[in-house]
Amino acid sequence: MGMWSVVMGAGASGRAAAQWLRDQGGEVLLTDLGPEPADARELAARGIQGVWGGHPLSILDECDRVILSPGIPRSAPFVAEALARGIEVIGEVELGHRLLRERQDGSKVLAITGTNGKSTTTDLVAHLLQTSGIPTVACGNLGTPFLEAVQSAKPGTVFALELSSYQLESLDSFHAEGAAFLNLTPDHLARYGNLETYRRAKLRVFGGQGREDLRVVPLAHPELAEGAPGQGNTARFGWEPCEAWCDEAGQLHLHGEPLLHRSELKIPGNHNIENALAAALLARHAGASVEAIREGLRTYPGLAHRIAFCGEKDGVRCYNDSKGTNVDATLIAVRALPGPLVLLLGGTDKGASYAPLREALEGKLRRLVFLGDAIPQLERDLDDLPHETVWGFEDAVNGALELAEPGDQVLLSPACASFDQFKNFEERGRRFEALVAEWAKS
C-alpha cells in the first residue's frame, strides 16, 4: 500500500480535497475532531477512509502530506508533529492552485482578503467581469471551495477568490494575477496573539506576484503592504486622488476616468464605496472594460443577507443583514444607513460586549428590539437605550415593523449567531425577508 494523504477537517473544503485526491488515484485518510459523520460508510465506499473524534499521531507514520482545513491552526499538535517530521502541510486552496497552473489554459486568479468586506468585494469583482462577458466564478471562503471551482471551470476563467487569513497560512506556490488586502481590524486575535502576526498572515495574499501582477491596498493604510512579498504593481483606493477614488462630491474615479456617482450604487455606506473601488481595480486588471465596470456597479444588488434592501412601505425601508453575526459587522451596517433605525439585535451570544454599538447609534436610533437567547447580555450592555424585548424571531420582526415611522429603516443586523432559532444566518435572513414581504403587501 502507498503513502496516505491525510486530510484534516471534514468540512466542505476538506471533503473537496479528499474526493479530488481519491479521483487522482491516491490513498486518502479524512480525519476530524467531530464524531463519525452520517455518511462515513458512503465515504468509505468511495475509497475515503475516516478517523473520527481526534487526530492520532500514528496516522502520520504512513503519510506523505497533510491537507489542512482553514479552521485548524498550524500550531495544532498534529500539524506541528507533521512539520517536525518534514511532511508537507498545505491547504485545499494550494491544491486547487497547483491543478489550475498545470493546465496553463489562460485562467487568472484575483484574490481578496481583509477583515471585513471580503465577500462583497469578491462577489462584486465576479459581477463586474461577468458584465464584461468574461467567464468568472466567485469561490473560496465565500462558499464553493477553490479546488471544486477549478475542476468544473472552462479554460480562460477568472477566479474571484475570497481568502481568509487561515487559508493564506497554508499556501506554498500560490500566486494571484491580482490581489487585494482591503482592511485590518482586530479579529481572530485568540489565534494570532497580536495584530502584527495577523497582518503578516494576510500579507501572504501578495506572495509570488511578478511585476505584471497587481497589488491593491487602501490609500489611507500603506502599512498593509509594508514588507509584502512578491513584486506586484501597487494600485490604491480611497478618498483622495489615487488610482481609484471617490471625491467630495461623491463621484467615483478609476485611473483618471469618472465612473459614476455614489448615489447610483445599490449597496449603501462608505465601506461599500471602498469595496467598489477595490473591485473596479481588480476587474479592470483582469480585462473588464470601463463601460462594463460602470454598468456592473450600477446593477450590483449586493450580497445576500449583507445590508440587502428587501422591501419598503409608507416610507419605511427594510434591510436584511443576517450575515452580521458579530458586533463589528453590525457596526458597519449601522454606520452604512442614515437612520432613524429600528434595529433587531440578538440570537446566540458570542461573548463580546455590545457596548460599542452605543456610539454608532447616537443620533440615529428610533428603537432597539432585543430577541433570542442573547437578551440577558443585550440588557446588561444596552438596557438604558430605548428598546423592546421579544424572544421569538417572528414576533420581534413584526413588532419592529409596527414601531417604524415614515423615513425609518428597519434593520436586522443581530450581532449574534442564529443557532438559537435557526440552522444558519441564511435561513434567518430568508425568514426576515418573507416577513417583510408579507408586511409590504398587507
C-alpha positions in Angstrom: 0.0 0.0 0.0 1.2 3.5 -0.9 1.6 6.5 1.4 -1.5 8.3 2.6 -2.6 11.9 2.0 -4.2 12.9 5.3 -7.0 15.5 5.1 -7.6 17.3 8.4 -11.2 18.6 8.8 -14.3 17.1 7.1 -15.9 20.4 6.2 -16.7 21.5 2.6 -13.0 22.2 1.6 -11.7 19.1 3.3 -14.2 16.9 1.5 -13.5 18.5 -1.8 -9.8 17.9 -1.3 -10.3 14.3 -0.2 -12.5 13.5 -3.2 -10.1 15.1 -5.7 -7.1 13.2 -4.2 -9.0 10.0 -4.4 -10.0 10.7 -8.0 -6.3 11.1 -8.8 -5.8 7.5 -7.5 -4.2 8.5 -4.2 -4.8 6.8 -0.8 -6.8 9.2 1.3 -7.5 9.4 5.0 -10.0 12.0 6.3 -9.8 12.9 9.9 -12.0 15.2 12.1 -12.3 16.0 15.8 -16.1 15.5 15.5 -17.9 12.2 15.8 -18.3 9.9 12.8 -20.5 11.7 10.2 -23.7 10.1 8.9 -22.2 9.5 5.5 -19.0 7.8 6.8 -19.9 4.5 5.1 -20.6 6.3 1.8 -17.2 8.0 2.1 -15.5 4.6 2.7 -17.3 3.1 -0.3 -15.7 5.9 -2.4 -12.3 4.9 -1.1 -12.0 7.7 1.6 -11.1 6.2 4.9 -12.1 8.1 8.1 -10.6 8.6 11.5 -13.1 10.4 13.7 -13.1 12.0 17.2 -9.4 13.1 17.1 -6.2 13.1 15.1 -3.9 10.3 16.4 -0.2 10.9 15.7 0.1 7.2 14.5 -1.6 8.1 11.2 1.5 10.2 10.3 3.6 7.1 10.0 2.4 6.3 6.5 1.7 9.9 5.5 3.5 11.9 2.8 1.4 15.1 3.0 -1.3 16.8 5.2 -4.1 18.8 3.6 -5.2 21.3 6.3 -8.7 22.7 6.6 -8.7 26.5 7.2 -10.3 26.2 10.7 -7.3 24.3 12.1 -4.2 26.3 13.1 -0.8 25.2 12.0 0.2 25.2 15.7 -2.1 22.3 16.4 -0.1 19.4 17.9 -0.8 17.0 15.0 0.3 19.7 12.4 3.4 20.7 14.4 4.4 17.0 14.5 3.8 16.6 10.8 6.0 19.7 10.1 8.7 18.4 12.5 8.8 15.1 10.5 9.3 17.1 7.3 5.8 16.2 5.9 4.4 18.8 3.5 1.4 20.7 5.0 -0.8 22.6 2.5 -4.4 23.7 2.2 -7.1 22.9 -0.3 -6.6 26.3 -2.0 -2.9 25.4 -2.7 -4.1 22.1 -4.2 -6.6 23.9 -6.4 -3.9 26.4 -7.5 -1.5 23.6 -8.5 -4.1 21.9 -10.6 -5.0 25.2 -12.3 -1.4 26.2 -13.1 -0.7 22.7 -14.6 -3.4 23.4 -17.2 -1.8 26.6 -18.5 -5.2 27.5 -20.0 -5.2 31.3 -19.7 -7.1 31.3 -16.5 -6.4 34.1 -13.9 -6.8 34.4 -10.2 -7.9 37.5 -8.4 -7.5 37.0 -4.6 -9.3 39.2 -2.0 -8.5 39.3 1.8 -9.1 41.7 4.7 -11.0 41.6 8.0 -14.3 43.0 6.5 -15.9 43.4 3.1 -14.1 40.3 1.5 -17.3 38.6 0.5 -19.0 41.6 -1.0 -15.8 42.6 -2.9 -15.3 39.1 -4.2 -18.9 38.8 -5.4 -18.7 42.3 -6.9 -15.5 41.5 -8.8 -17.2 38.5 -10.3 -20.3 40.6 -11.2 -18.2 43.3 -13.0 -16.3 40.6 -15.0 -19.5 38.8 -15.9 -21.0 42.1 -17.0 -17.9 42.5 -19.3 -18.6 39.0 -20.8 -15.6 37.4 -19.2 -16.2 33.9 -17.7 -15.8 34.2 -14.0 -16.5 32.3 -10.8 -16.6 33.6 -7.2 -15.2 31.0 -4.8 -13.0 30.2 -1.8 -14.1 31.4 1.6 -17.3 32.6 0.0 -18.9 29.2 -0.4 -17.6 26.9 -3.2 -14.1 25.5 -2.4 -11.5 26.7 -4.9 -10.4 23.2 -5.8 -14.1 22.3 -6.7 -14.4 25.5 -8.8 -11.2 24.8 -10.7 -12.3 21.3 -11.5 -15.5 22.4 -13.1 -14.4 25.7 -14.8 -13.7 26.1 -18.5 -10.4 27.4 -19.9 -9.7 31.2 -19.6 -11.9 31.6 -16.5 -11.1 34.3 -14.0 -11.4 33.1 -10.4 -12.6 35.7 -7.9 -11.2 34.1 -4.8 -12.0 35.1 -1.2 -9.2 34.1 1.2 -9.3 34.2 5.0 -6.1 34.5 6.9 -6.4 30.8 7.9 -6.5 29.8 4.2 -3.5 32.1 3.4 -1.4 30.3 6.1 -1.3 27.1 4.1 -0.3 28.4 0.7 3.0 27.4 -0.9 3.4 28.1 -4.7 0.3 30.2 -4.9 0.3 33.4 -6.8 -2.6 35.7 -8.0 -2.6 37.9 -11.0 -4.4 40.5 -8.9 -4.6 40.6 -5.1 -6.3 43.0 -2.7 -5.8 43.5 1.1 -8.9 45.6 1.9 -8.5 46.5 5.6 -7.3 45.2 9.0 -9.1 45.3 12.4 -8.6 43.2 15.5 -10.2 39.8 14.8 -9.2 36.2 15.4 -6.7 37.5 18.0 -7.2 34.4 20.0 -5.5 32.6 17.1 -2.8 35.2 16.3 -2.0 36.7 19.6 -1.4 40.2 18.1 -2.4 42.4 15.2 1.1 42.2 13.5 1.0 38.4 13.3 -2.5 38.6 11.8 -1.3 41.2 9.3 1.7 39.1 8.3 -0.7 36.1 7.7 -2.8 38.4 5.4 0.2 39.7 3.5 0.7 36.2 2.1 -2.0 37.1 -0.5 0.7 39.0 -2.4 3.2 36.1 -2.4 4.7 35.0 -5.7 3.4 38.1 -7.6 5.6 39.4 -10.5 5.9 42.9 -12.0 2.9 42.4 -14.3 0.6 41.5 -11.4 -1.5 43.9 -9.4 -1.3 44.6 -5.6 -4.4 46.6 -4.3 -4.3 48.3 -0.9 -6.1 51.2 0.8 -4.5 54.7 0.2 -5.1 55.5 3.9 -3.2 52.4 5.1 0.0 52.0 3.2 1.3 49.8 6.1 -1.0 47.0 4.8 1.6 46.5 2.0 4.7 47.1 4.2 7.1 44.2 3.8 4.8 42.5 1.4 6.2 39.5 -0.5 6.2 39.5 -4.4 6.8 42.3 -6.8 3.2 43.3 -7.7 2.4 46.8 -9.1 0.7 48.7 -6.3 -2.7 50.4 -7.0 -4.5 52.2 -4.2 -8.2 53.0 -3.5 -9.5 55.7 -1.2 -10.9 59.2 -0.6 -8.1 61.3 -2.1 -6.8 61.3 -5.7 -5.2 58.0 -6.5 -5.8 55.0 -8.9 -9.4 54.6 -7.7 -11.0 57.2 -5.5 -14.2 58.9 -4.5 -14.2 62.8 -4.5 -16.0 65.1 -2.1 -19.0 65.4 -4.5 -19.4 61.6 -4.4 -18.0 60.9 -7.9 -16.1 57.7 -8.2 -12.9 57.7 -10.5 -10.9 54.9 -12.0 -7.4 55.6 -13.4 -8.4 59.2 -14.0 -11.7 58.5 -15.7 -15.0 59.3 -14.0 -17.1 56.2 -13.3 -20.4 57.1 -11.7 -21.9 58.9 -8.7 -22.1 57.0 -5.4 -25.9 57.5 -5.4 -26.1 55.1 -8.4 -24.8 52.2 -6.3 -27.4 49.9 -4.7 -25.1 49.0 -1.9 -25.1 51.6 1.0 -22.3 53.1 3.1 -18.8 54.4 2.8 -17.3 50.9 3.3 -19.1 49.8 0.2 -17.6 52.7 -1.8 -14.2 51.3 -0.8 -15.2 47.8 -1.8 -16.5 49.1 -5.1 -13.2 50.9 -5.8 -11.1 47.9 -5.0 -13.3 45.6 -7.1 -13.1 48.1 -10.0 -9.2 48.0 -9.9 -9.1 44.2 -9.9 -11.8 43.8 -12.6 -10.0 46.4 -14.9 -6.7 44.5 -14.4 -8.4 41.2 -15.5 -9.7 42.8 -18.7 -13.1 44.3 -17.9 -13.9 47.5 -19.9 -14.5 50.8 -18.0 -18.0 50.8 -19.6 -18.8 47.3 -18.2 -17.4 48.3 -14.8 -19.7 51.3 -14.7 -22.7 49.2 -15.7 -21.8 46.4 -13.3 -21.5 48.9 -10.4 -25.0 50.3 -11.2 -26.6 46.8 -11.4 -24.9 45.0 -8.5 -27.6 44.1 -6.0 -25.3 43.4 -3.0 -24.6 40.1 -1.3 -27.5 38.1 0.0 -28.1 38.8 3.7 -25.5 41.6 3.9 -27.3 45.0 4.3 -29.6 43.9 1.5 -32.6 46.1 0.8 -35.6 43.8 0.9 -38.8 45.9 1.0 -40.5 49.3 1.5 -43.9 50.5 2.6 -45.2 54.0 3.6 -41.6 55.4 3.6 -40.2 52.6 5.8 -37.3 50.7 4.2 -36.1 47.3 5.4 -32.6 45.8 5.3 -31.6 42.2 5.8 -28.1 42.0 7.4 -28.5 38.5 8.8 -24.8 38.0 7.9 -24.0 40.5 10.7 -23.2 37.8 13.2 -20.7 39.8 15.3 -20.6 43.3 16.8 -18.0 44.6 14.2 -20.3 43.6 11.3 -23.3 45.2 12.9 -21.3 48.4 13.5 -20.6 48.5 9.7 -24.4 48.1 9.0 -25.4 50.8 11.5 -22.9 53.2 10.0 -24.0 52.4 6.4 -27.6 53.6 6.9 -28.6 57.2 7.6 -31.3 56.4 10.3 -33.6 56.7 12.2 -33.1 53.0 12.8 -35.3 50.3 14.3 -32.6 47.7 14.9 -33.2 44.0 15.7 -30.4 42.5 17.9 -30.0 39.0 19.3 -29.6 35.3 18.8 -26.8 33.2 20.1 -24.4 35.4 22.1 -20.7 35.2 21.1 -19.3 36.7 24.3 -18.3 40.1 23.0 -19.6 43.4 24.6 -22.5 45.1 22.7 -21.4 48.5 24.2 -19.5 49.6 21.1 -22.9 49.9 19.3 -23.8 52.9 21.5 -21.6 55.5 19.8 -22.7 54.3 16.3 -26.4 54.6 17.2 -26.1 58.0 18.7 -28.5 60.4 16.9 -29.9 57.7 14.6 -31.8 55.3 16.9 -35.6 55.0 16.9 -35.7 51.8 18.9 -33.8 48.5 19.6 -35.6 45.2 19.6 -33.8 42.5 21.7 -34.6 38.9 20.7 -33.5 35.3 21.3 -31.0 33.8 23.8 -28.8 36.9 24.0 -31.5 39.0 25.7 -29.7 38.9 29.1 -26.4 40.1 27.6 -28.1 42.8 25.5 -29.9 44.1 28.5 -26.7 44.1 30.5 -24.9 46.3 27.9 -27.6 48.4 26.4 -30.5 48.5 28.9 -30.7 52.3 29.1 -31.3 52.7 25.3 -35.0 52.7 24.2 -35.8 49.0 23.5 -38.4 46.3 23.4 -37.7 42.7 24.4 -39.3 39.9 22.4 -37.8 36.4 22.5 -39.4 34.9 19.4 -38.0 35.9 16.0 -41.2 36.4 14.1 -42.9 38.4 16.8 -39.8 40.6 17.2 -39.7 41.3 13.4 -43.5 42.1 13.2 -43.1 44.3 16.3 -40.2 46.2 14.7 -42.2 46.8 11.5 -45.1 48.2 13.6 -42.7 50.5 15.6 -41.2 52.1 12.5 -42.3 55.5 11.3 -42.1 57.0 7.7 -38.4 57.7 6.9 -37.1 55.0 9.2 -35.1 51.9 8.3 -35.8 48.6 9.9 -32.5 46.7 10.1 -31.9 43.1 11.0 -28.2 43.0 12.0 -28.3 40.7 15.0 -24.5 40.9 16.1 -25.2 37.2 17.1 -25.1 33.7 15.6 -28.5 32.3 14.6 -28.4 28.9 16.2 -30.9 29.6 19.0 -33.8 29.7 16.4 -32.3 28.8 13.0 -30.0 26.4 11.2 -27.8 29.3 9.9 -27.8 33.0 9.1 -29.1 32.4 5.6 -32.3 30.7 7.0 -32.7 33.6 9.4 -32.3 36.2 6.6 -34.8 34.4 4.3 -37.4 34.3 7.2 -36.9 38.1 7.7 -37.4 38.8 4.0 -40.5 36.7 3.9 -42.0 38.6 6.9 -41.1 41.9 5.3 -42.7 40.8 2.0 -46.0 39.9 3.9 -45.9 43.3 5.7 -45.3 45.2 2.4 -48.3 43.5 0.8 -50.7 44.0 3.7 
